[in-house]
Amino acid sequence: MGKFIAGKFLQYLIVIFLMLTLNFLLPRLMPGNPLVFLAGEDVGFMSSAEKEAILDKYGLNDSIIEQYGAYIKDIFTGDFGYSYQQKRPISELLMERLPWTMLLTGLGLVLSTIIGVMFGAISAWRRGTKTDANLLTVFMFLSAMPSFWVGMILVSIFSAQLGWLPVFGAESAWSNYSGIDRIIDIGKHLILPLATLILISVTSTFMIMRYSMLNVLGEDYIMMAKAKGVKEKVIKYKHAMRNALLPVATVFMLSLGFTLGGATVIETVFAYPGVGRLMFESVLSRDYPLIQATFLIITFSVVIANFLADLIYPLLDPKVGSRNG
């Protein structure tokens, strides 16, 4: 087990190094000149010396190696620098946006997992029936729908036509809500992006639970329990469903990281003030430090979630731990 953990740790160190390097290079390979966004519309009237002064101020005249060295140093000292566009420390921007993303993605992941597990178990238990066919049709249809399209459909129905829910943001602008009123207001703004996230992410859990449940239902101990006349609910929930949850637990851990990045489109559609929306804004403005910081948060979350999944899986399934020594 110790060798297994050490080997995984070394692999993830290599992944983190490559991730940091790509995170540094990708913004600089994007088309466009950051000087336009640093100086604004006046850039065309600036002299060469003024342009050079601005580039020097932000370290963009340094060599790539020098910029990379400064970038790595800042990462390990926790200094993400300043946003070119918003003229604020990036750490402040992240602390403002991260709670909203965690609220959206955390609830979305938990609810989509519960829904996927429940309907996946029902579909497997009723394999070959009309219920199974209908559930498969619905969830396959959901998996084919783009997140931005789902979001726009929900907005057009529940906001534009019915007027039940707000269109954008995380809370009402210029409001002085507090206490329970603020919680209700935040909840209303959360419903549509949360529903969109659940609809586009629930299918993977459903399919994994269904497949896992079908495998478990074919085991000898399930057949024996049926032969002994054990109640259907006991077989379904105590024996089959509990043992079928192992792959779902692994997928849940992996989804912790991917959901954070996957919410970018949803946050953009609903103008939800999360990290994904911040990343979108930073790409549009060629804000290199902010691009690097937001990409770093998302990629780190994926790597850490994968690492935790590798550590937890042997604990959930002792056979994996014994095979890896």
C-alpha positions in Angstrom: 0.0 0.0 0.0 2.9 2.4 0.9 4.6 1.8 -2.5 1.3 2.4 -4.2 0.8 5.8 -2.6 4.4 6.8 -3.2 4.1 5.8 -6.9 0.9 7.8 -7.3 2.4 10.8 -5.5 5.4 10.8 -7.9 3.0 10.6 -10.9 1.0 13.5 -9.7 4.1 15.6 -9.0 5.0 15.2 -12.7 1.4 16.0 -13.7 1.5 19.2 -11.6 4.8 20.3 -13.2 3.3 19.8 -16.7 0.1 21.5 -15.7 2.0 24.6 -14.3 4.0 24.8 -17.5 1.0 24.6 -19.8 -0.9 27.0 -17.6 2.0 29.5 -18.1 2.4 29.0 -21.9 -1.2 28.8 -23.1 -2.2 32.4 -22.4 0.9 33.6 -24.1 0.2 31.5 -27.2 -3.3 33.1 -27.6 -3.7 35.6 -30.5 -4.0 39.2 -29.6 -1.9 41.8 -27.8 -2.3 42.3 -24.1 -1.1 45.9 -24.5 -4.5 46.8 -26.0 -6.2 45.7 -22.8 -3.6 47.2 -20.5 -3.6 50.7 -22.0 -7.2 50.8 -23.4 -8.3 52.7 -26.4 -5.4 55.2 -26.0 -2.8 52.6 -27.1 -2.9 53.9 -30.6 -1.8 57.4 -29.5 1.0 56.2 -27.2 4.7 56.5 -28.1 6.9 53.5 -28.2 8.5 54.5 -24.9 5.2 54.7 -23.2 4.2 51.3 -24.5 7.6 49.8 -23.4 7.1 51.4 -19.9 3.7 49.6 -19.6 5.1 46.3 -20.7 8.1 46.7 -18.3 5.7 47.4 -15.4 3.9 44.1 -15.9 7.1 42.1 -16.7 6.0 41.4 -20.2 9.3 42.6 -21.7 11.2 40.0 -19.8 12.3 36.8 -21.5 10.0 33.8 -21.3 12.4 32.1 -18.9 12.4 35.1 -16.6 8.6 35.3 -16.7 8.3 31.6 -16.0 10.7 31.8 -13.0 8.7 34.7 -11.6 5.5 32.8 -12.2 6.7 29.7 -10.4 8.0 31.8 -7.5 4.6 33.6 -7.2 2.7 30.3 -7.2 4.7 28.8 -4.3 4.5 32.1 -2.3 0.7 32.3 -2.8 1.1 35.6 -4.7 -1.2 35.5 -7.8 -0.4 39.1 -8.7 -2.8 41.8 -9.9 -5.4 41.7 -12.6 -4.5 43.8 -15.6 -8.2 44.5 -16.4 -9.7 44.9 -12.9 -6.7 46.5 -11.2 -7.2 44.4 -8.1 -5.3 41.6 -6.3 -6.2 38.3 -7.9 -6.5 36.6 -4.5 -9.3 39.0 -3.6 -11.1 38.3 -6.8 -10.8 34.5 -6.3 -12.0 34.8 -2.7 -15.1 36.7 -3.9 -15.9 34.3 -6.7 -14.9 30.9 -5.3 -17.7 30.6 -2.7 -20.4 31.1 -5.4 -18.8 28.4 -7.6 -18.5 26.0 -4.6 -22.2 26.6 -3.7 -23.3 25.9 -7.3 -21.0 22.9 -8.1 -21.3 21.4 -4.6 -25.1 21.3 -4.6 -25.1 20.3 -8.3 -22.8 17.3 -7.7 -24.6 16.1 -4.6 -28.1 16.3 -6.1 -27.1 14.9 -9.5 -25.4 11.9 -7.7 -28.5 11.2 -5.6 -30.8 11.4 -8.6 -28.5 9.3 -10.8 -28.1 6.6 -8.1 -31.8 6.4 -7.5 -32.9 6.2 -11.1 -29.9 4.0 -12.1 -30.9 1.5 -9.4 -34.6 1.5 -10.5 -33.6 1.1 -14.2 -31.3 -1.9 -13.4 -33.8 -3.5 -11.1 -36.5 -3.3 -13.8 -34.2 -4.2 -16.7 -36.0 -5.0 -20.0 -39.2 -3.3 -18.9 -40.9 -0.2 -20.2 -39.6 1.7 -17.2 -36.0 0.8 -18.0 -36.5 1.8 -21.7 -38.1 5.1 -20.8 -35.4 6.0 -18.2 -32.6 5.1 -20.7 -34.3 7.3 -23.4 -34.6 10.3 -21.0 -31.1 10.2 -19.7 -29.5 9.6 -23.1 -31.4 12.6 -24.3 -30.1 14.7 -21.4 -26.6 13.7 -22.1 -26.8 14.9 -25.7 -28.0 18.4 -24.8 -25.3 21.2 -24.6 -25.2 23.1 -21.3 -25.7 26.5 -22.9 -28.8 25.3 -24.8 -30.3 23.9 -21.7 -29.6 27.1 -19.8 -31.2 29.3 -22.5 -34.3 27.0 -22.7 -34.8 27.3 -18.9 -34.3 31.1 -19.0 -36.8 31.5 -21.9 -39.5 29.4 -20.0 -39.1 30.3 -16.3 -37.7 33.8 -16.6 -38.9 35.4 -19.9 -42.3 33.7 -20.3 -43.4 32.8 -16.8 -41.4 35.4 -14.9 -40.9 33.1 -11.9 -37.2 33.3 -11.6 -34.4 35.9 -12.1 -32.4 35.8 -15.3 -28.8 36.4 -14.1 -26.5 37.0 -11.2 -26.3 35.3 -7.7 -28.4 37.9 -5.9 -30.5 40.9 -6.7 -28.5 44.0 -7.6 -28.9 47.1 -5.3 -30.8 45.1 -2.8 -30.4 45.3 1.0 -31.6 41.9 1.9 -30.4 40.3 5.0 -31.1 37.1 7.0 -33.7 34.8 5.6 -34.7 37.3 2.9 -31.1 37.2 1.5 -31.1 33.4 1.6 -34.4 33.2 -0.3 -33.1 35.7 -2.9 -29.8 33.7 -3.4 -31.9 30.5 -3.7 -34.1 32.0 -6.4 -31.0 33.0 -8.4 -29.4 29.6 -7.9 -32.4 27.5 -9.2 -31.8 27.8 -12.9 -28.0 27.4 -13.1 -28.3 24.5 -10.6 -31.0 22.8 -12.6 -28.9 23.2 -15.7 -25.8 21.7 -14.1 -27.8 18.8 -12.7 -29.5 18.0 -16.1 -26.2 17.9 -18.0 -24.2 15.9 -15.4 -26.7 13.4 -14.0 -26.5 10.9 -16.9 -23.0 9.7 -16.1 -23.9 8.7 -12.6 -27.1 7.1 -13.8 -25.3 5.0 -16.4 -22.6 3.9 -14.0 -25.0 3.0 -11.3 -27.2 1.1 -13.7 -24.2 -0.9 -15.1 -22.8 -1.6 -11.6 -26.2 -2.6 -10.3 -26.7 -5.0 -13.2 -23.4 -6.7 -12.4 -24.2 -7.0 -8.7 -27.7 -8.5 -9.5 -26.0 -11.3 -11.4 -23.9 -12.3 -8.4 -24.5 -15.7 -6.7 -25.3 -14.2 -3.3 -28.2 -12.2 -4.8 -29.6 -15.3 -6.5 -29.3 -17.1 -3.2 -31.1 -14.4 -1.3 -34.0 -14.5 -3.9 -34.1 -18.3 -3.6 -34.4 -18.0 0.2 -37.4 -15.7 -0.2 -35.7 -12.5 1.2 -37.9 -9.5 0.7 -37.4 -7.6 -2.5 -36.6 -4.3 -0.7 -34.0 -5.9 1.4 -32.2 -7.5 -1.6 -32.4 -4.2 -3.6 -31.3 -1.8 -0.9 -29.3 -3.8 1.6 -27.4 -6.2 -0.7 -27.5 -5.0 -4.3 -27.6 -1.2 -4.1 -25.0 -0.9 -1.3 -22.4 -3.0 -3.1 -23.1 -1.3 -6.5 -22.2 2.1 -5.0 -18.4 1.5 -5.1 -17.9 2.8 -8.7 -20.2 5.7 -8.0 -18.1 6.8 -5.1 -15.0 6.9 -7.3 -16.8 8.9 -10.0 -18.1 11.3 -7.3 -14.5 12.0 -6.3 -13.4 12.5 -9.9 -16.4 14.8 -10.5 -15.4 17.1 -7.7 -12.6 18.5 -9.9 -14.3 18.3 -13.3 -17.5 19.9 -12.2 -15.7 23.1 -11.1 -14.4 23.6 -14.7 -17.6 22.3 -16.3 -19.6 25.0 -14.7 -17.8 27.7 -16.7 -20.4 27.7 -19.6 -23.3 27.7 -17.1 -21.9 30.6 -15.1 -21.4 32.5 -18.3 -24.9 31.9 -19.6 -26.4 33.0 -16.3 -23.8 35.7 -15.5 -23.2 33.8 -12.3 -20.3 35.4 -10.4 -18.2 32.3 -10.0 -14.6 31.3 -10.9 -15.8 30.0 -14.3 -17.3 33.4 -15.2 -14.1 35.0 -14.0 -12.0 32.8 -16.2 -14.2 33.7 -19.2 -13.8 37.4 -18.5 -10.0 37.0 -18.2 -9.7 35.2 -21.5 -11.7 38.0 -23.3 -9.4 40.7 -21.9 -6.1 38.7 -22.3 -5.5 39.2 -18.6 -2.5 36.8 -18.3 -2.2 36.7 -14.5 -6.0 36.2 -14.0 -6.1 33.6 -16.8 -3.3 31.7 -15.1 -4.9 31.9 -11.7 -8.3 30.7 -12.7 -7.0 27.9 -14.9 -4.7 26.9 -12.0 -7.6 26.7 -9.5 -9.6 24.5 -11.9 -6.8 22.2 -13.0 -5.5 21.8 -9.4 -9.0 20.8 -8.3 -9.0 18.1 -11.0 -5.6 16.8 -10.0 -6.4 16.8 -6.3 -9.7 15.1 -6.9 -8.0 12.4 -8.9 -5.4 11.9 -6.3 -8.0 11.6 -3.5 -9.9 9.1 -5.6 -6.8 6.9 -6.0 -6.3 7.0 -2.3 -9.9 6.3 -1.3 -10.6 3.5 -3.8 -8.3 0.9 -2.1 -10.0 1.8 1.2 -13.5 1.2 -0.3 -12.4 -2.0 -2.1 -9.7 -3.9 -0.1 -9.0 -6.1 -3.1 -7.5 -3.1 -4.9 -5.2 -2.3 -2.0 -4.0 -5.9 -1.7 -3.2 -6.1 -5.4 -1.1 -2.9 -5.2 0.8 -4.1 -2.2 
